[in-house]
Amino acid sequence: MTAFTPIALQYSSTSSLHSLLPSLEPTRDHNSWWAKVRSYKSAGKRSLQQNITRGLTIQSAATKPAKSPAEEDWKVKREYLLQKRVRSVDAKEALRLQKENKFVILDVRPEAEFKEAHPPDAINVQIYRLIKEWTAWDIARRAAFAFFGIFSGTEENPEFIQTVEAKLDKNAKIIVACSAGGTLKPSQNLPEGQQSRSLIAAYLLVLNGFSNVFHLEGGLYSWFKEDLPSVSEE
């Protein structure tokens, strides 16, 4: 559902007050003259209102679409992830689970980053993609990104779940990975952990019925830092 700004009203009536108020001939009877003015003024007001109503144009300016599940507050997402017992694993444990327990590493980074380097046999389904559409809202987002010097703005991938479902069964053992990883663990500086693309992806997966979802703590940055196996497609 799309949210809308308050409706802006315009009218395109071509009528003028001169056409609404007939010329008043001079009269020596001032009382009679004033009565005519009031009569014409009242009639003119009614006619003007009718013309405005007939010429009314309603314009609705579409703004940001209603919040999607991925845009839900982090606190809500974190509570749901904990409720669904989504477990975080470090890079070495992720590698062990991949080799010994047939876990699949789901890399949700952009395709270009995936091609540069990724764990062997990882599957790439980007959770965010480059903005593709050219609606008024998308143009505004591009302008906002450009203001900060970012000329390749991204948007949520609307086909994320559909693409994952085409590649993986809902009972598949999945370790979701992105660059930084984020964390569900509270700390003094981050009492509610820290959101990341992989945790958003994990939230969408469990929300859509995937039952064995893990999360790569430290992200693929820690994987590469540990000098674990990786491959490139470039």
C-alpha positions as CSV (number, residue, x, y, z in Angstrom):
1,M,0.0,0.0,0.0
2,T,1.3,3.5,-0.8
3,A,1.1,6.3,1.6
4,F,0.0,9.7,0.3
5,T,0.6,13.3,1.3
6,P,-2.4,15.5,2.1
7,I,-4.4,16.2,-1.0
8,A,-3.5,19.4,-2.8
9,L,-6.6,21.2,-4.3
10,Q,-6.5,23.4,-7.4
11,Y,-9.3,24.9,-9.4
12,S,-9.3,25.9,-13.0
13,S,-12.3,28.1,-13.2
14,T,-12.1,30.8,-15.8
15,S,-15.0,32.8,-14.4
16,S,-14.1,36.1,-12.9
17,L,-16.0,38.3,-10.5
18,H,-16.9,40.5,-13.4
19,S,-18.8,37.7,-15.0
20,L,-20.5,36.9,-11.8
21,L,-21.6,40.4,-10.9
22,P,-23.6,42.2,-13.6
23,S,-22.8,45.9,-14.1
24,L,-24.7,48.0,-11.6
25,E,-26.5,50.9,-13.1
26,P,-26.4,54.1,-11.1
27,T,-29.5,54.8,-9.1
28,R,-30.6,57.6,-6.9
29,D,-32.2,55.2,-4.4
30,H,-29.2,54.3,-2.2
31,N,-31.1,51.7,-0.2
32,S,-32.2,50.0,-3.4
33,W,-28.7,50.2,-4.9
34,W,-27.2,48.5,-1.7
35,A,-29.8,45.8,-1.8
36,K,-28.9,45.0,-5.4
37,V,-25.2,44.9,-4.5
38,R,-25.9,42.4,-1.6
39,S,-28.1,40.3,-3.9
40,Y,-25.5,40.1,-6.6
41,K,-22.7,39.5,-4.1
42,S,-24.6,36.6,-2.6
43,A,-25.4,35.1,-6.0
44,G,-21.9,35.6,-7.2
45,K,-20.4,33.8,-4.2
46,R,-22.7,30.8,-4.7
47,S,-21.8,30.7,-8.4
48,L,-18.1,31.0,-7.7
49,Q,-18.3,28.1,-5.2
50,Q,-20.2,26.0,-7.8
51,N,-17.5,26.8,-10.5
52,I,-14.7,25.9,-8.1
53,T,-16.4,22.6,-7.3
54,R,-16.9,21.9,-11.0
55,G,-13.3,22.8,-11.9
56,L,-11.8,21.0,-8.8
57,T,-8.6,19.1,-9.6
58,I,-7.4,16.6,-7.0
59,Q,-3.7,15.9,-7.1
60,S,-2.1,13.3,-4.9
61,A,1.7,13.3,-4.5
62,A,3.0,9.8,-3.8
63,T,5.6,9.7,-1.1
64,K,7.6,6.9,0.3
65,P,5.8,3.5,0.0
66,A,4.5,1.9,3.2
67,K,7.1,0.2,5.4
68,S,8.2,-3.2,4.2
69,P,9.2,-6.1,6.5
70,A,12.9,-5.3,5.8
71,E,12.3,-1.8,7.0
72,E,10.7,-2.9,10.3
73,D,12.3,-1.5,13.4
74,W,15.5,-3.3,14.3
75,K,14.2,-4.0,17.8
76,V,11.2,-5.9,16.4
77,K,13.5,-7.8,14.0
78,R,16.0,-8.7,16.7
79,E,13.3,-10.0,19.1
80,Y,11.8,-12.1,16.3
81,L,15.2,-13.5,15.4
82,L,15.9,-14.4,19.0
83,Q,12.4,-16.0,19.3
84,K,13.1,-18.1,16.3
85,R,16.5,-19.2,17.8
86,V,18.6,-17.8,14.9
87,R,22.1,-18.6,16.0
88,S,25.3,-16.7,15.1
89,V,28.5,-18.5,14.2
90,D,32.0,-17.3,13.5
91,A,33.8,-17.8,10.2
92,K,35.7,-21.0,11.2
93,E,32.5,-22.7,12.6
94,A,30.7,-21.7,9.4
95,L,33.3,-23.4,7.3
96,R,33.1,-26.5,9.4
97,L,29.3,-26.6,9.2
98,Q,29.5,-26.1,5.4
99,K,31.9,-29.0,5.1
100,E,30.5,-31.5,7.6
101,N,26.8,-30.7,7.9
102,K,25.9,-29.6,4.4
103,F,25.2,-26.0,5.4
104,V,24.7,-23.5,2.5
105,I,26.3,-20.1,2.8
106,L,23.9,-17.5,1.4
107,D,25.8,-14.4,0.4
108,V,23.4,-11.5,0.3
109,R,26.0,-8.9,-0.9
110,P,25.6,-7.2,-4.3
111,E,26.5,-9.4,-7.2
112,A,29.6,-7.4,-8.0
113,E,31.1,-7.9,-4.5
114,F,30.2,-11.6,-4.7
115,K,32.1,-12.0,-8.0
116,E,35.2,-10.4,-6.5
117,A,35.5,-13.1,-3.8
118,H,33.2,-15.5,-1.9
119,P,33.3,-18.8,0.0
120,P,33.4,-21.8,-2.3
121,D,29.9,-23.1,-3.2
122,A,28.2,-20.0,-1.7
123,I,24.9,-18.9,-3.3
124,N,24.4,-15.2,-4.0
125,V,21.0,-13.6,-3.7
126,Q,21.4,-9.8,-3.1
127,I,19.1,-8.4,-0.6
128,Y,19.6,-4.9,-1.9
129,R,20.1,-4.0,-5.6
130,L,20.8,-0.9,-7.6
131,I,17.7,1.3,-8.0
132,K,16.1,0.4,-11.3
133,E,12.8,2.3,-11.5
134,W,12.2,5.9,-12.5
135,T,9.1,6.8,-10.5
136,A,9.0,10.2,-8.8
137,W,10.0,8.5,-5.5
138,D,13.0,6.7,-7.1
139,I,14.2,9.9,-8.7
140,A,14.0,11.6,-5.3
141,R,16.0,8.8,-3.8
142,R,18.6,9.1,-6.5
143,A,18.9,12.8,-5.8
144,A,19.2,12.2,-2.1
145,F,22.0,9.7,-2.7
146,A,23.7,12.1,-5.1
147,F,23.6,14.8,-2.6
148,F,25.9,12.7,-0.4
149,G,28.1,11.8,-3.4
150,I,26.6,8.4,-3.8
151,F,25.7,7.8,-7.4
152,S,24.8,4.1,-7.2
153,G,21.9,4.1,-4.7
154,T,20.4,0.8,-3.7
155,E,16.9,-0.4,-2.9
156,E,15.5,-3.5,-1.3
157,N,15.3,-6.4,-3.7
158,P,11.6,-7.2,-4.0
159,E,12.5,-10.6,-5.5
160,F,14.8,-11.7,-2.6
161,I,12.6,-14.3,-1.0
162,Q,11.2,-15.6,-4.4
163,T,14.8,-16.1,-5.6
164,V,15.9,-17.8,-2.5
165,E,12.9,-20.1,-2.6
166,A,13.8,-21.1,-6.2
167,K,17.3,-22.1,-5.1
168,L,16.8,-23.5,-1.6
169,D,14.3,-25.7,0.2
170,K,12.7,-24.1,3.3
171,N,14.3,-26.9,5.4
172,A,17.8,-26.2,4.0
173,K,20.5,-25.4,6.5
174,I,21.5,-21.8,5.8
175,I,24.2,-19.5,7.0
176,V,23.4,-15.9,5.9
177,A,26.4,-13.7,5.2
178,C,27.1,-10.1,4.3
179,S,30.2,-7.9,4.5
180,A,30.2,-6.7,8.1
181,G,27.8,-9.2,9.7
182,G,26.2,-7.2,12.5
183,T,25.4,-8.9,15.8
184,L,22.5,-10.0,17.9
185,K,24.7,-9.9,21.0
186,P,24.2,-6.9,23.3
187,S,27.1,-4.9,24.5
188,Q,27.7,-1.7,26.5
189,N,27.9,0.4,23.3
190,L,25.2,-1.6,21.5
191,P,22.6,-2.8,24.0
192,E,20.4,-4.2,21.2
193,G,23.2,-5.5,19.0
194,Q,23.7,-4.1,15.5
195,Q,21.6,-4.5,12.4
196,S,23.2,-5.7,9.1
197,R,22.2,-6.9,5.7
198,S,22.6,-10.5,6.7
199,L,20.5,-10.1,9.8
200,I,17.8,-8.4,7.8
201,A,18.0,-11.3,5.3
202,A,17.8,-13.8,8.2
203,Y,14.7,-12.0,9.5
204,L,13.0,-12.2,6.1
205,L,13.9,-15.9,5.8
206,V,12.4,-16.9,9.1
207,L,9.4,-14.7,8.5
208,N,8.8,-16.6,5.3
209,G,9.0,-20.1,6.8
210,F,12.7,-21.0,6.6
211,S,13.4,-23.1,9.7
212,N,17.2,-23.6,9.8
213,V,18.7,-20.1,9.6
214,F,22.1,-19.2,11.0
215,H,24.0,-15.9,10.8
216,L,27.7,-15.3,10.1
217,E,29.1,-13.2,13.0
218,G,31.7,-10.7,11.8
219,G,30.6,-11.2,8.2
220,L,32.7,-12.1,5.2
221,Y,35.3,-9.6,6.4
222,S,36.2,-12.0,9.2
223,W,36.1,-14.9,6.7
224,F,38.7,-13.3,4.4
225,K,40.7,-12.0,7.4
226,E,41.0,-15.6,8.7
227,D,42.3,-16.5,5.2
228,L,39.7,-19.1,4.8
229,P,39.0,-20.6,1.3
230,S,37.6,-18.2,-1.3
231,V,37.0,-18.1,-5.0
232,S,36.6,-15.4,-7.5
233,E,34.5,-15.2,-10.7
234,E,36.5,-12.3,-12.3
